[in-house]
Amino acid sequence: MNRIDYNNAVADFSDAVYRFLLKKTNDEDTARDLVQETYEKLWISKDKVNSEKVKSYIFTTAYHSFIDLVRRNKKFSDIDESKNNEYSHNEQYSDLHEILNLAIEKLPDIQKSVILLRDYEGYSYLEIAEITGLTESQVKVYIYRGRKFLQQFIGKMEMVI
């Protein structure tokens, strides 16, 4: 990868990486820092990265940078250990986008990551598996569990509309 390929990668993917990380962190400054860290790692490894696979490399690096941040901050949580009724929603409200964002924030990090990559960024199961280091089957399971939680959290559409 040369300097031109690097600059093209920044122009082509920086917004998508920022959106992905912003959804995961809910903090603009942290998301910007992680994007910068991702592109710094890309620059350091530019001689080793194939320009045809730069998108996968960028999202994989961004994902791992986020995981490292979470580990540093020790913010692990497991939805299976918590009480599901704490996350139920039965109030009538008209802003589906806000409710969906609230529900996504309550997902465990891995489910949140795969759902954002699949539903917001449009990656295939195989691409998500490459980015996260999971198997394709694990990706499908996490997406299924995350969507079931979202469905349970949001409840009936009549409650939302």
Buried (B, 14 or more C-beta within 10 A) or exposed (E): BEEEBBEBBBEEBBEBBBBBBBBBBEEEEBBBBBBEBBBEBBBEEBEEBEBEEBBBBBBBBBBBBBBEBBEEEEEEEEBEEEEEEEBEBEEEEEEEEEBBEBBBEBBBBBBBBBBBBBBEBEBEBEBBBBBBEBEBEBBBBBBEBBBEBBEEBBBEEEEBE
